[in-house]
Amino acid sequence: MSFVKEFREFAVKGNVVDMAVGIIIGAAFGKIVSSLVSDVVTPPLGYIIGGVDFTKLAITMPAIREGAEPVTLRYGVFLQATFDFIIVALAIFMLVKLINRLRRAEEAKSAAPPAPPRQEVLLEEIRDLLKQQR
């Protein structure tokens, strides 16, 4: 299964345990991830696209009537929150993927070996009977 397909399935449907893990880890590491995005990821990205600081990106619409304050659409803050979400989702996905891999490995170790084929069982019984007759 491809990484992208597996991530899409996780993000779209997931199960209760995956969601609980996501909520707990997202809450615990929210500040760290926000700092990572705002202090490490966003500045170089802003530099590459011409020195733009995402948090300061906004559109100010003029006031409709006199005395009213103009309305500011701060879409840069939205972009920042979107980056935060994507990084948190990827981190949680990678953690759940690791946990699932460890579970599968543990289940493979503890799984009982499959029963031998009937033909093999019959041959073993014949061998045992021949040993008893000697």
Backbone torsions as a table, in degrees:
resi	resn	phi	psi	omega
1	MET	NA	132.8	-177.6
2	SER	-72.1	154.9	-178.5
3	PHE	-60.3	-45.6	-177.7
4	VAL	-64.5	-44.2	-179.9
5	LYS	-63.6	-42.5	179.9
6	GLU	-64.8	-40.9	178.0
7	PHE	-64.9	-41.4	179.9
8	ARG	-62.2	-44.3	178.5
9	GLU	-61.8	-41.0	178.7
10	PHE	-63.0	-47.2	-175.5
11	ALA	-69.4	-33.3	-175.2
12	VAL	-83.4	-49.8	-175.4
13	LYS	-110.2	-53.7	178.8
14	GLY	51.3	176.2	173.3
15	ASN	-126.5	179.1	-172.7
16	VAL	-61.3	-41.4	-179.5
17	VAL	-65.3	-44.1	178.6
18	ASP	-59.9	-42.9	-179.6
19	MET	-67.2	-40.3	178.8
20	ALA	-63.1	-44.3	177.8
21	VAL	-61.0	-42.8	179.7
22	GLY	-61.3	-43.2	-179.0
23	ILE	-66.5	-45.1	-178.2
24	ILE	-65.4	-48.5	-178.3
25	ILE	-69.5	-38.5	177.8
26	GLY	-60.4	-40.5	178.3
27	ALA	-69.4	-40.4	-176.5
28	ALA	-69.6	-37.0	-175.6
29	PHE	-108.4	13.1	-178.2
30	GLY	-57.0	-45.6	-179.0
31	LYS	-68.1	-38.8	179.3
32	ILE	-64.0	-45.6	-179.4
33	VAL	-66.4	-41.4	177.8
34	SER	-59.8	-41.6	177.7
35	SER	-66.2	-42.1	178.3
36	LEU	-57.7	-47.1	-178.1
37	VAL	-69.2	-50.6	-174.0
38	SER	-74.2	-29.7	-175.6
39	ASP	-102.2	-21.9	-175.6
40	VAL	-116.5	-46.4	-174.9
41	VAL	-83.1	-49.2	-173.5
42	THR	-66.3	-43.2	-179.3
43	PRO	-57.3	-47.8	177.6
44	PRO	-63.9	-35.7	177.9
45	LEU	-63.9	-43.3	176.6
46	GLY	-63.3	-37.9	178.4
47	TYR	-64.0	-43.4	-179.0
48	ILE	-62.9	-38.2	-177.8
49	ILE	-93.1	18.8	171.8
50	GLY	107.6	30.1	176.1
51	GLY	75.2	26.1	-178.4
52	VAL	-84.1	131.3	173.0
53	ASP	-95.8	112.6	-173.9
54	PHE	-57.8	-38.2	-175.9
55	THR	-68.1	-17.2	-179.7
56	LYS	-98.6	-0.5	177.8
57	LEU	-71.0	126.4	-178.1
58	ALA	-160.7	158.0	173.2
59	ILE	-120.1	126.3	178.8
60	THR	-105.2	121.2	177.9
61	MET	-96.3	138.7	-177.9
62	PRO	-64.9	156.3	178.6
63	ALA	-64.5	142.4	-179.0
64	ILE	-73.3	-37.6	179.6
65	ARG	-131.5	161.7	-179.5
66	GLU	-64.3	141.8	178.6
67	GLY	89.3	-18.3	178.6
68	ALA	-85.2	150.8	179.5
69	GLU	-81.5	148.4	176.7
70	PRO	-68.4	152.8	-179.7
71	VAL	-95.2	132.8	-180.0
72	THR	-114.1	124.3	174.4
73	LEU	-96.9	106.9	-177.0
74	ARG	-93.5	76.4	-177.1
75	TYR	-73.1	-18.2	176.4
76	GLY	-65.2	-38.6	177.0
77	VAL	-65.0	-38.1	176.5
78	PHE	-63.1	-43.6	177.9
79	LEU	-60.3	-41.4	178.5
80	GLN	-61.0	-45.7	178.8
81	ALA	-63.9	-36.1	178.2
82	THR	-64.9	-44.0	176.4
83	PHE	-60.4	-43.0	177.6
84	ASP	-56.5	-48.2	-177.8
85	PHE	-61.1	-45.8	-177.0
86	ILE	-62.4	-42.3	180.0
87	ILE	-67.5	-42.1	177.8
88	VAL	-62.5	-45.7	-179.2
89	ALA	-61.4	-43.0	178.8
90	LEU	-65.3	-40.8	179.1
91	ALA	-64.1	-43.4	178.9
92	ILE	-66.1	-41.7	178.4
93	PHE	-59.1	-44.9	-179.6
94	MET	-64.8	-38.3	178.2
95	LEU	-64.9	-46.3	179.6
96	VAL	-64.6	-38.7	177.7
97	LYS	-61.5	-42.6	177.5
98	LEU	-63.2	-45.0	179.5
99	ILE	-61.4	-44.0	179.1
100	ASN	-63.0	-38.8	178.4
101	ARG	-64.2	-42.5	178.8
102	LEU	-65.7	-38.6	177.6
103	ARG	-62.8	-45.6	179.8
104	ARG	-61.7	-40.2	178.9
105	ALA	-64.9	-41.1	179.0
106	GLU	-66.6	-41.2	178.5
107	GLU	-64.7	-37.1	179.4
108	ALA	-65.9	-36.2	178.5
109	LYS	-69.1	-41.0	-174.0
110	SER	-88.0	-8.3	-178.9
111	ALA	-69.0	137.5	178.2
112	ALA	-69.4	145.2	178.9
113	PRO	-65.2	148.1	-179.3
114	PRO	-66.6	150.3	179.3
115	ALA	-63.9	141.3	179.6
116	PRO	-67.1	157.5	179.3
117	PRO	-62.3	153.2	-177.1
118	ARG	-57.5	-38.6	-179.6
119	GLN	-61.5	-40.5	179.6
120	GLU	-66.9	-40.0	178.3
121	VAL	-62.1	-44.0	178.8
122	LEU	-62.6	-41.2	178.3
123	LEU	-63.3	-38.5	177.6
124	GLU	-65.6	-39.5	178.3
125	GLU	-65.1	-41.4	178.1
126	ILE	-63.0	-43.5	178.7
127	ARG	-59.5	-44.6	-179.2
128	ASP	-63.6	-41.1	178.0
129	LEU	-64.9	-39.3	178.1
130	LEU	-64.9	-37.5	177.8
131	LYS	-65.4	-37.3	-179.1
132	GLN	-69.0	-31.1	-177.5
133	GLN	-75.3	-19.9	-178.2
134	ARG	-77.2	NA	NA
